[in-house]
Amino acid sequence: MVVENIVENEVTIKVLKNINSFSFSEICQILEVNNVKIFSVSISNTNLEYIKAIVKISAKDLAPALRLLREFEYEVLSNHEEDDFLNDLKDRSKYLDKYLNI
């Protein structure tokens, strides 16, 4: 019997946050507010300052969830096509360079 991938749009997100303010429940609340289905949350690495967590989810639109994670000071370590954060930073950087060179 062959089992196909039952989950559509499965994504793995890697996040990093200060150990004193890290919270599993906060991550879950942030994602669930954005209609993201959570399959697992696990800690992949930790040291005296930071915790790195891996979150497996299913989402149709990932950008709002990633934006909200960043607002709550989670650093998103994984790269995603839907993530417009880096493109916005590049565009703003180009605009600033253009402005400074006037």
C-alpha positions as CSV (number, residue, x, y, z in Angstrom):
1,M,0.0,0.0,0.0
2,V,1.4,3.4,-1.0
3,V,0.6,6.3,1.2
4,E,0.6,9.7,-0.6
5,N,1.3,13.0,1.1
6,I,-2.0,13.7,2.7
7,V,-1.0,17.3,3.6
8,E,-1.1,20.0,1.0
9,N,1.2,23.0,1.3
10,E,3.3,21.5,4.0
11,V,6.0,24.0,5.1
12,T,8.8,23.9,7.7
13,I,9.6,27.1,9.4
14,K,12.7,27.6,11.5
15,V,12.6,30.4,14.1
16,L,15.0,31.8,16.6
17,K,14.2,33.7,19.8
18,N,15.8,34.7,23.0
19,I,15.5,32.0,25.6
20,N,13.8,34.2,28.2
21,S,10.9,35.2,25.9
22,F,10.5,32.0,23.9
23,S,7.0,30.4,24.2
24,F,5.5,27.4,22.4
25,S,2.0,28.7,23.1
26,E,2.8,32.1,21.6
27,I,4.1,30.6,18.4
28,C,1.0,28.5,18.1
29,Q,-1.3,31.4,18.8
30,I,0.5,33.6,16.2
31,L,0.1,30.9,13.5
32,E,-3.4,29.9,14.4
33,V,-4.6,33.5,14.1
34,N,-3.4,33.4,10.5
35,N,-5.4,30.2,9.7
36,V,-2.3,28.0,9.7
37,K,-2.6,24.4,10.7
38,I,0.2,23.3,13.0
39,F,1.5,19.7,12.8
40,S,4.5,19.9,15.1
41,V,6.7,22.3,17.1
42,S,10.1,21.1,18.3
43,I,13.3,22.5,19.6
44,S,16.2,21.9,17.3
45,N,19.0,23.8,19.1
46,T,19.5,25.8,22.3
47,N,22.2,27.6,24.1
48,L,22.4,30.1,27.0
49,E,20.9,32.9,24.9
50,Y,18.7,31.5,22.1
51,I,16.3,28.7,21.2
52,K,15.9,27.5,17.7
53,A,12.6,25.8,16.9
54,I,11.3,24.0,13.9
55,V,7.6,24.3,13.2
56,K,5.8,22.1,10.6
57,I,2.6,23.7,9.3
58,S,0.2,23.8,6.4
59,A,-0.8,27.2,5.1
60,K,-2.3,28.6,1.9
61,D,-0.7,32.1,2.5
62,L,2.4,32.1,4.6
63,A,3.4,35.8,4.3
64,P,1.0,37.2,7.0
65,A,2.1,34.5,9.5
66,L,5.8,35.2,8.9
67,R,5.2,38.9,9.2
68,L,3.5,38.5,12.6
69,L,6.2,36.2,13.9
70,R,8.7,38.9,13.1
71,E,6.5,41.5,14.9
72,F,6.7,39.3,18.0
73,E,10.5,39.3,17.7
74,Y,11.0,35.8,16.3
75,E,13.8,35.6,13.7
76,V,12.7,33.5,10.8
77,L,15.7,31.5,9.7
78,S,14.2,29.6,6.8
79,N,13.6,31.0,3.3
80,H,10.2,30.9,1.7
81,E,9.0,32.0,-1.7
82,E,5.9,33.6,-0.1
83,D,8.0,35.7,2.2
84,D,8.2,39.3,0.9
85,F,10.2,40.6,3.8
86,L,13.6,40.2,2.1
87,N,12.4,41.7,-1.1
88,D,11.0,44.7,0.7
89,L,14.3,45.2,2.5
90,K,16.2,45.1,-0.8
91,D,13.8,47.6,-2.4
92,R,14.0,50.0,0.6
93,S,17.8,49.7,0.5
94,K,17.9,50.6,-3.2
95,Y,15.7,53.5,-2.5
96,L,17.8,54.7,0.3
97,D,21.0,54.4,-1.8
98,K,19.3,56.4,-4.5
99,Y,18.2,59.1,-2.1
100,L,21.7,59.3,-0.5
101,N,23.4,59.6,-3.9
102,I,21.3,62.6,-5.0
